[in-house]
Amino acid sequence: MEMEFKPLYGETQKRPFIIAGPCSAESEEQILETAHALSKQDVDLFRAGIWKPRTRPNSFEGVGVIGLKWLKKVKEETGLKTTTEVAKANHVYEALKYGIDAVWIGARTTVNPFAVQEIADALEGIDIPVLIKNPINPDLNLWIGAIERVYKAGIRRIAVIHRGFSAYGETKFRNIPRWQIPIELKWRYPDLTVICDNSHICGRRDILSEVAQESLDLNFDGLMTEIHPNPDKAWSDAKQQITPDAFRDLVAGLKFRKVRTDDVAIIANLNGMRERIDHIDSELLQLLGQRMEVVQEIGTYKKDNDISILQPTRWDEIVNRAVERGAQSGLSREFINIYLKAVHQESINHQDKIMNT
């Protein structure tokens, strides 16, 4: 499905689009204190969760409609535009009733096409920005499907929010970034606004700047960060929230790099380095082609001697040796595993054809 998107507000911004505010609206005082502090900074949207989808019951699930009254007061007192999460049609109706300027669809909702369609139907004919977080699982098509449903409702001011993906096991992230997924999405839809939710990726304060900078280096269009006047006492996601002052320092420390340059010398140097990369890529492809020729020889030999395609012990040896050598060349274990899985699958496909001819 071909889609053309518009900027969230007016012309495309020259600086990152900034969304900031508390994870949850807890009280009118907390909301207004945070908003007034952020109104002195370059914040485009003030965020606050009104309805909170929680993993387990008996957790704080948001203050509900009363919080929308507080957000309306934020707009009146500070002039900041406001946004909140919606998970069903009634949330959309209530948010619009109180003048919310934009809504976002959360990760737990994006995974459910029925819920997304319900929200899209409620938004039909309404011209407000809609932000769509990635699904909790790393499924690009599911993310695109949610975008398409909202787009078919007539919404053109759409942005996506990359908040990372769930994974089993311990990592330094709350949700693993898997940068290649939002990069692929941006490649398919160049005019789609892509925003990094560094709070949910990190789940902790000490690496918020690191992730924010990486997203900007990857040409993301903005940031969504959770801000609280007293983060340690927040009712939800306390560990990943920071104060307004800390947020000001975080933004001030970021480097906003140029996407393009007209400097002839810089362009010439880049083109020279890119030619070297093209040459190396060509050699790599030739070597991979030669590797597959050997794979076919092995496949024929296995067929003639009635040996199965898969050899688990041999595969373990290849992986362990490659990870060790890759580390010496500065290559991550994750990259080596992804690369080897792709090569291994292609090898199996070649040998499978031989076995079945």
DAFENUR-V724473 format. One record per run of one state. SS is the DSSP state (H for helix, E for strand, L for the rest). FROM is the first residue (numbers start at 1). TO is the last residue. If there is no record, write none. Layout:
ss & from & to
SS & FROM & TO
SS & FROM & TO
This chain:
ss & from & to
L & 1 & 16
E & 17 & 21
L & 22 & 23
E & 24 & 24
L & 25 & 27
H & 28 & 38
L & 39 & 44
E & 45 & 47
L & 48 & 48
E & 49 & 49
L & 50 & 65
H & 66 & 78
L & 79 & 80
E & 81 & 86
L & 87 & 88
H & 89 & 97
L & 98 & 101
E & 102 & 105
L & 106 & 106
H & 107 & 110
L & 111 & 112
H & 113 & 123
L & 124 & 128
E & 129 & 133
L & 134 & 139
H & 140 & 152
L & 153 & 157
E & 158 & 162
L & 163 & 164
E & 165 & 165
L & 166 & 175
E & 176 & 176
L & 177 & 178
H & 179 & 188
L & 189 & 192
E & 193 & 196
L & 197 & 197
H & 198 & 202
L & 203 & 204
H & 205 & 217
L & 218 & 221
E & 222 & 227
L & 228 & 230
H & 231 & 233
L & 234 & 237
H & 238 & 240
L & 241 & 241
E & 242 & 242
L & 243 & 243
H & 244 & 252
L & 253 & 263
H & 264 & 304
L & 305 & 311
H & 312 & 328
L & 329 & 332
H & 333 & 355
L & 356 & 357
